[in-house]
Amino acid sequence: QLRLVESGGGLVQAGGSLKLSCAASTHTFNNYAMGWFRQAPGSQREFVAAISKSGATNTADSVKGRFTISRDNSKNAMYLEANNLKPEDTAVYYCAARIVALWQASVTFTREDDYAYWGQGTQVTVSS
């Protein structure tokens, strides 16, 4: 059973930056496609960014140009660098994972239902 642990959330002023991390409990991290989602109070969880097994990325329009997803297979970790944060970015941020076949190496997944494994979330609060 894959375990995912997020870290790096916190309170930041508008315009500030945070780097979220997701640590995976596996030595076969390179077999997984990964994603970040977020859920604001009273809202449904929404897609933020995804990265494929091969490193291809996909970012939601709402954060494009401000957020960057990356992964380091040698550290079994994924990251989300969030810059120019806005109050509307306030949410609990979740990392997610799914194992993929070789032929899916370049595929990024944007739906919650695509993912089998989830972390517990890390809170990001952006003050105005």
VOBA-1610 file (N, C-alpha, C; in pm, whole numbers, padded with zeros to 5 digits, always signed):
BEGIN
Gln+00084-00119+00000Gln+00000+00000+00000Gln+00088+00125+00000Leu+00075+00206-00102Leu+00156+00327-00113Leu+00107+00431-00013Arg+00201+00493+00058Arg+00167+00600+00152Arg+00225+00731+00099Leu+00143+00836+00100Leu+00184+00968+00054Leu+00172+01067+00169Val+00276+01148+00187Val+00275+01246+00295Val+00313+01382+00238Glu+00219+01477+00251Glu+00245+01613+00206Glu+00306+01697+00317Ser+00381+01798+00277Ser+00437+01893+00372Ser+00462+02025+00300Gly+00489+02130+00376Gly+00525+02258+00317Gly+00416+02362+00315Gly+00296+02325+00360Gly+00189+02423+00365Gly+00212+02525+00476Gly+00127+02627+00478Gly+00139+02727+00582Gly+00061+02852+00549Leu+00088+02957+00626Leu+00023+03086+00609Leu+00119+03180+00537Val+00072+03242+00430Val+00157+03332+00351Val+00074+03450+00305Gln+00138+03563+00288Gln+00068+03681+00237Gln+00051+03671+00086Ala-00050+03738+00037Ala-00073+03744-00107Ala+00053+03793-00177Gly+00087+03726-00287Gly+00209+03757-00360Gly+00327+03674-00317Gly+00312+03601-00208Gly+00420+03518-00158Gly+00429+03384-00226Ser+00520+03300-00176Ser+00547+03170-00238Ser+00554+03061-00133Leu+00525+02941-00177Leu+00540+02820-00095Leu+00586+02708-00186Lys+00657+02611-00130Lys+00690+02490-00204Lys+00637+02371-00125Leu+00540+02304-00185Leu+00482+02185-00124Leu+00560+02062-00169Ser+00571+01965-00079Ser+00638+01840-00109Ser+00544+01724-00083Cys+00564+01618-00157Cys+00488+01494-00137Cys+00589+01380-00137Ala+00601+01314-00023Ala+00694+01201-00010Ala+00618+01070-00024Ala+00672+00982-00106Ala+00606+00854-00133Ala+00684+00739-00071Ser+00612+00645-00011Ser+00675+00531+00056Ser+00690+00414-00040Thr+00775+00431-00139Thr+00796+00326-00238Thr+00933+00344-00300His+00992+00229-00341His+01118+00234-00413His+01097+00225-00564Thr+00967+00221-00603Thr+00934+00217-00746Thr+00854+00341-00783Phe+00894+00456-00729Phe+00822+00581-00750Phe+00812+00615-00898Asn+00911+00575-00975Asn+00911+00609-01117Asn+00805+00533-01196Asn+00733+00441-01131Asn+00623+00371-01196Asn+00488+00440-01177Tyr+00491+00555-01109Tyr+00367+00623-01076Tyr+00354+00756-01149Ala+00232+00785-01194Ala+00196+00920-01234Ala+00140+00989-01110Met+00165+01120-01100Met+00133+01193-00979Met+00049+01317-01009Gly-00020+01363-00906Gly-00099+01484-00925Gly-00118+01561-00795Trp-00149+01688-00809Trp-00189+01774-00697Trp-00333+01819-00719Phe-00410+01812-00611Phe-00547+01862-00609Phe-00561+01954-00489Arg-00667+02032-00485Arg-00692+02117-00370Arg-00842+02127-00343Gln-00874+02153-00218Gln-01014+02167-00179Gln-01027+02285-00084Ala-01101+02385-00129Ala-01130+02502-00046Ala-01255+02475+00036Pro-01272+02545+00147Pro-01392+02524+00230Pro-01520+02545+00149Gly-01611+02449+00159Gly-01738+02460+00090Gly-01733+02430-00058Ser-01617+02386-00106Ser-01601+02358-00249Ser-01560+02214-00272Gln-01578+02171-00395Gln-01534+02037-00431Gln-01383+02038-00455Arg-01323+01922-00442Arg-01180+01911-00469Arg-01157+01933-00619Glu-01052+02008-00651Glu-01026+02040-00790Glu-00881+02009-00828Phe-00863+01982-00954Phe-00731+01953-01011Phe-00644+02078-01011Val-00516+02060-00975Val-00420+02169-00978Val-00312+02144-01083Ala-00247+02028-01071Ala-00137+01998-01163Ala-00110+01848-01161Ala-00051+01799-01270Ala-00017+01657-01280Ala+00116+01641-01351Ile+00183+01531-01318Ile+00310+01501-01383Ile+00312+01352-01415Ser+00354+01321-01535Ser+00352+01182-01579Ser+00475+01107-01531Lys+00475+00980-01557Lys+00590+00895-01527Lys+00717+00949-01593Ser+00702+01001-01714Ser+00817+01049-01791Ser+00850+01196-01766Gly+00766+01265-01687Gly+00795+01403-01655Gly+00712+01506-01731Ala+00621+01461-01817Ala+00531+01555-01882Ala+00440+01617-01777Thr+00405+01744-01796Thr+00324+01814-01696Thr+00198+01872-01756Asn+00102+01895-01668Asn-00027+01952-01706Asn-00070+02037-01587Thr-00108+02162-01614Thr-00142+02254-01506Thr-00277+02318-01531Ala-00356+02331-01427Ala-00488+02395-01440Ala-00473+02541-01482Asp-00567+02587-01560Asp-00562+02725-01609Asp-00556+02826-01495Ser-00621+02794-01383Ser-00629+02888-01271Ser-00493+02914-01206Val-00397+02824-01226Val-00266+02840-01163Val-00153+02844-01266Lys-00186+02836-01391Lys-00084+02832-01495Lys+00000+02960-01491Gly+00130+02942-01501Gly+00221+03056-01495Gly+00260+03094-01353Arg+00192+03037-01255Arg+00225+03066-01114Arg+00273+02942-01040Phe+00216+02826-01074Phe+00250+02701-01006Phe+00331+02611-01100Thr+00429+02541-01044Thr+00510+02448-01120Thr+00519+02315-01047Ile+00485+02208-01118Ile+00494+02073-01062Ile+00624+02009-01109Ser+00684+01931-01022Ser+00807+01860-01058Ser+00817+01733-00974Arg+00910+01647-01011Arg+00932+01525-00935Arg+01080+01492-00934Asp+01121+01423-00828Asp+01259+01376-00816Asp+01251+01227-00783Asn+01268+01144-00885Asn+01253+01000-00866Asn+01360+00944-00772Ser+01475+01009-00765Ser+01581+00960-00676Ser+01546+00980-00529Lys+01451+01071-00503Lys+01408+01099-00366Lys+01266+01052-00339Asn+01205+00985-00439Asn+01066+00938-00424Asn+00976+01053-00382Ala+00989+01167-00450Ala+00917+01286-00408Ala+00865+01365-00527Met+00758+01438-00501Met+00697+01529-00597Met+00684+01665-00528Tyr+00686+01771-00610Tyr+00681+01904-00554Tyr+00580+01991-00628Leu+00533+02094-00559Leu+00451+02196-00622Leu+00504+02330-00574Glu+00566+02403-00666Glu+00616+02536-00633Glu+00506+02635-00670Ala+00459+02706-00569Ala+00348+02799-00586Ala+00397+02942-00564Asn+00392+03022-00670Asn+00437+03160-00664Asn+00320+03256-00685Asn+00342+03382-00647Asn+00240+03485-00663Asn+00105+03435-00611Leu+00106+03384-00491Leu-00015+03325-00433Leu-00123+03430-00412Lys-00247+03386-00429Lys-00364+03472-00416Lys-00455+03416-00307Pro-00537+03500-00246Pro-00629+03448-00142Pro-00715+03332-00193Glu-00750+03332-00320Glu-00833+03224-00373Glu-00756+03092-00388Asp-00626+03093-00362Asp-00548+02969-00360Asp-00558+02899-00225Thr-00622+02964-00128Thr-00639+02904+00005Thr-00719+02775-00006Ala-00661+02666+00046Ala-00723+02534+00035Ala-00635+02432+00105Val-00689+02313+00121Val-00607+02198+00158Val-00557+02136+00028Tyr-00428+02117+00020Tyr-00365+02062-00100Tyr-00332+01915-00077Tyr-00373+01832-00173Tyr-00353+01687-00164Tyr-00265+01639-00279Cys-00177+01546-00248Cys-00108+01478-00357Cys-00173+01342-00380Ala-00163+01296-00501Ala-00226+01172-00542Ala-00134+01096-00635Ala-00153+00963-00639Ala-00067+00879-00722Ala-00147+00766-00784Arg-00100+00721-00899Arg-00153+00601-00961Arg-00040+00532-01035Ile-00039+00401-01030Ile+00061+00326-01102Ile+00021+00325-01249Val+00121+00330-01335Val+00091+00335-01478Val+00173+00231-01554Ala+00119+00188-01665Ala+00190+00096-01753Ala+00291+00174-01836Leu+00384+00102-01898Leu+00489+00167-01975Leu+00432+00254-02087Trp+00325+00205-02150Trp+00267+00279-02261Trp+00199+00408-02217Gln+00177+00424-02084Gln+00116+00546-02030Gln+00222+00643-01977Ala+00346+00625-02012Ala+00456+00700-01954Ala+00439+00851-01968Ser+00380+00896-02076Ser+00367+01040-02099Ser+00230+01095-02066Val+00143+01012-02009Val+00006+01053-01981Val-00002+01123-01846Thr-00069+01240-01846Thr-00101+01306-01720Thr-00249+01287-01692Phe-00284+01275-01567Phe-00420+01244-01526Phe-00476+01360-01445Thr-00597+01403-01482Thr-00652+01525-01422Thr-00779+01502-01341Arg-00829+01381-01338Arg-00953+01354-01265Arg-00923+01284-01134Glu-01001+01313-01031Glu-00986+01246-00902Glu-00995+01095-00918Asp-01088+01050-01000Asp-01112+00906-01017Asp-00994+00834-01083Asp-00902+00911-01141Asp-00785+00849-01203Asp-00685+00797-01101Tyr-00695+00845-00978Tyr-00593+00819-00878Tyr-00640+00721-00772Ala-00549+00631-00733Ala-00582+00529-00634Ala-00530+00563-00494Tyr-00428+00647-00489Tyr-00363+00675-00361Tyr-00365+00826-00334Trp-00392+00860-00207Trp-00403+01001-00167Trp-00330+01026-00036Gly-00274+01145-00024Gly-00218+01188+00102Gly-00325+01248+00191Gln-00283+01292+00309Gln-00377+01345+00407Gln-00402+01494+00389Gly-00319+01559+00307Gly-00339+01700+00277Gly-00254+01793+00362Thr-00225+01910+00307Thr-00154+02014+00380Thr-00225+02147+00354Gln-00246+02224+00459Gln-00323+02348+00449Gln-00237+02461+00396Val-00290+02532+00298Val-00228+02654+00248Val-00328+02767+00269Thr-00285+02870+00340Thr-00372+02985+00365Thr-00301+03111+00317Val-00369+03185+00230Val-00311+03306+00172Val-00392+03425+00222Ser-00326+03513+00294Ser-00395+03630+00348Ser-00382+03748+00252Ser-00487+03830+00251Ser-00488+03945+00159Ser-00421+04067+00221
//
